[in-house]
Structure formats: C-alpha cells, structure tokens
C-alpha cells in the first residue's frame, strides 16, 4: 500500500478519535485538575494509536533500510549509492520501535523522545516544503506532498501535550 494512503488513513483515524473526545468534553480540565484526581492507569486511546502506528512505521523503515543495503532499491544522491543511508534507516527505525514499546507501557522517556522527534520532524518538513533540501533529488519534486506529514507531526505534538496524556505518563 502506498505510504501516502497509510498516512492519510492514520491521520483520518486519529482525527476521528480526537473529534469524538472533543465532543464529549465540555471544558478542558487543566493538568493540575487531572493530577488531583486518582491517577488513571488506563492508556489513552490516542497513545495506543500512536504506539501501533510507530511500530508499523518502524517495521517498514527497517525493511526499507534492508532493501537499500542489499541493493533492492537504488538510492542515488548526486551519483553515489548511499548504503550508509540504509544503516541510518535501520537505526532510526529500531529507535522508533523501542519508543513505540515505551509509549505502549506509559514510560515518561518515550513521551519525551516522541515529542522531541515530532518537533524535529515538524522543523524538517517545514524546511523541505520551503525547498531548503532541493539539492537532494528526492526532495526536488512537488513540495506540497509533505504537507500531510507536517500536519501529522503537528497533531502528535498537540495530542502529547493534552493534560490527560501528560498525567498518564506522570503516573
């Protein structure tokens, strides 16, 4: 399945879940209100979605990295085949897989890593859309195709900073 289709499905499901949560809430309680209540040990549905999506994405990243290394995908930048890029894909994908497991288990470090990586992703996609990386052939075509990735990063950052999510990771 196409990466854009998977991303669109992820964003759509995540949007529907959040829309349902927003319609059920009349007033957004503050983080302090949540902390004064009994700690909720139940994982928020959005965190489950982010964790599963990250695990699936990291699996795809590992396969992509292996294909680059074995030559199944020729990835050329200015005429040179970057096998090192395959290794980078695999390492980042393994980090994402470990982070997905940490999110699933409610680990504070996983929340921090996910927030930092999504902020970095947000900056990266803004730079790509602005054409900063246009010297790389991969980023030379139709910059607007990266807008869904940008919106997905924005939404993840928004969701991770909601009070009930913060409280889940502070337990």
C-alpha positions as CSV (number, residue, x, y, z in Angstrom):
1,X,0.0,0.0,0.0
2,X,1.2,3.5,-0.8
3,X,2.8,5.4,2.1
4,X,0.6,8.4,1.4
5,X,-2.5,6.3,1.7
6,X,-1.4,4.8,5.0
7,X,-0.5,8.2,6.4
8,X,-3.9,9.5,5.3
9,X,-5.7,6.6,7.0
10,X,-3.6,7.2,10.2
11,X,-4.4,10.9,10.2
12,X,-8.1,10.3,9.5
13,X,-8.5,7.7,12.3
14,X,-6.5,9.8,14.7
15,X,-8.7,12.9,13.8
16,X,-11.9,10.9,14.3
17,X,-10.8,9.6,17.7
18,X,-9.8,13.2,18.8
19,X,-13.0,14.6,17.4
20,X,-15.0,12.1,19.4
21,X,-13.1,13.0,22.5
22,X,-13.5,16.8,21.9
23,X,-17.3,16.4,21.5
24,X,-17.6,14.5,24.8
25,X,-15.7,17.2,26.8
26,X,-17.4,20.5,27.7
27,X,-14.5,22.1,29.5
28,X,-10.9,21.0,29.1
29,X,-9.6,20.3,32.6
30,X,-6.1,21.6,33.4
31,X,-3.1,19.3,34.2
32,X,-3.5,20.2,37.9
33,X,-7.1,19.0,37.9
34,X,-6.0,15.7,36.4
35,X,-3.2,15.4,38.9
36,X,-5.5,16.0,41.9
37,X,-7.8,13.1,40.7
38,X,-6.9,9.5,41.2
39,X,-4.2,8.6,38.7
40,X,-5.7,6.9,35.6
41,X,-3.7,3.8,34.8
42,X,-5.7,3.2,31.6
43,X,-3.7,4.0,28.5
44,X,-5.4,6.8,26.4
45,X,-6.7,5.5,23.0
46,X,-4.6,8.1,21.1
47,X,-1.4,6.8,22.8
48,X,-2.3,3.2,21.7
49,X,-2.8,4.5,18.1
50,X,0.5,6.4,18.1
51,X,2.3,3.4,19.5
52,X,0.9,1.0,17.0
53,X,1.4,3.4,14.1
54,X,5.0,4.0,15.2
55,X,5.7,0.2,15.4
56,X,4.2,-0.3,11.9
57,X,6.2,2.6,10.5
58,X,9.4,1.3,12.1
59,X,8.9,-2.1,10.6
60,X,8.5,-0.5,7.2
61,X,11.6,1.6,7.9
62,X,13.7,-1.5,8.8
63,X,12.6,-3.2,5.5
64,X,13.3,-0.1,3.5
65,X,16.8,0.1,5.1
66,X,17.5,-3.5,4.3
67,X,16.4,-3.0,0.7
68,X,18.7,0.0,0.4
69,X,21.7,-2.0,1.8
70,X,21.1,-5.1,-0.3
71,X,20.6,-3.0,-3.4
72,X,16.9,-3.8,-3.8
73,X,16.4,-0.1,-4.0
74,X,18.9,2.1,-5.7
75,X,19.1,5.3,-3.8
76,X,21.4,7.8,-5.5
77,X,22.3,11.3,-4.4
78,X,24.5,13.1,-6.9
79,X,25.5,9.8,-8.5
80,X,26.7,7.9,-5.3
81,X,24.8,5.0,-3.9
82,X,24.3,5.6,-0.2
83,X,24.4,2.3,1.7
84,X,25.0,4.3,4.8
85,X,21.5,5.7,4.4
86,X,20.2,2.2,4.7
87,X,22.0,1.8,8.0
88,X,20.6,5.1,9.2
89,X,17.1,4.0,8.3
90,X,17.5,0.8,10.3
91,X,19.0,2.5,13.4
92,X,16.3,5.2,13.4
93,X,13.6,2.5,12.9
94,X,14.9,0.5,15.8
95,X,14.8,3.6,18.0
96,X,11.2,4.2,16.9
97,X,10.3,0.6,17.7
98,X,11.8,0.9,21.2
99,X,10.0,4.2,21.7
100,X,6.7,2.6,20.5
101,X,7.1,-0.1,23.1
102,X,7.8,2.6,25.7
103,X,4.7,4.6,24.7
104,X,2.6,1.5,25.0
105,X,3.9,0.9,28.5
106,X,3.5,4.5,29.6
107,X,7.2,5.4,30.0
108,X,8.0,9.0,30.5
109,X,11.2,8.8,28.5
110,X,9.2,7.5,25.5
111,X,6.8,10.5,25.7
112,X,9.9,12.8,25.8
113,X,11.6,11.1,22.8
114,X,8.4,11.1,20.8
115,X,7.7,14.8,21.5
116,X,11.3,15.7,20.5
117,X,11.3,13.6,17.3
118,X,8.0,15.1,16.2
119,X,9.3,18.6,16.9
120,X,12.4,17.7,14.8
121,X,10.1,16.2,12.1
122,X,8.0,19.4,12.1
123,X,11.1,21.5,11.5
124,X,12.4,19.1,8.9
125,X,9.1,19.1,6.9
126,X,8.8,22.9,7.1
127,X,12.4,23.1,5.6
128,X,11.5,20.6,2.9
129,X,8.4,22.5,2.0
130,X,10.4,25.7,1.8
131,X,12.8,24.0,-0.6
132,X,15.9,24.0,1.7
133,X,16.8,20.4,0.7
134,X,16.1,20.9,-3.0
135,X,19.7,19.9,-3.8
136,X,18.7,16.3,-3.0
137,X,16.7,14.8,-5.9
138,X,14.3,13.0,-3.6
139,X,13.1,16.4,-2.2
140,X,13.1,18.3,-5.5
141,X,9.6,17.3,-6.7
142,X,6.2,18.7,-5.5
143,X,6.9,20.0,-2.0
144,X,3.2,20.0,-1.1
145,X,3.2,16.2,-0.9
146,X,4.9,16.7,2.5
147,X,2.1,18.7,4.0
148,X,0.2,15.6,5.4
149,X,3.5,14.6,7.2
150,X,3.7,18.2,8.6
151,X,0.1,18.1,9.8
152,X,0.6,14.7,11.3
153,X,3.6,15.9,13.3
154,X,1.6,19.0,14.5
155,X,-1.2,16.8,15.6
156,X,1.0,14.4,17.5
157,X,2.7,17.3,19.3
158,X,-0.8,18.7,20.1
159,X,-2.1,15.4,21.4
160,X,1.0,14.6,23.5
161,X,0.6,17.9,25.3
162,X,-3.0,17.3,26.4
163,X,-3.4,17.2,30.2
164,X,-4.9,13.6,30.3
165,X,-1.9,12.3,28.3
166,X,0.6,14.1,30.4
167,X,-0.9,12.7,33.5
168,X,-0.8,9.2,32.0
169,X,3.0,9.5,31.6
170,X,3.5,11.0,35.1
171,X,1.9,8.1,37.0
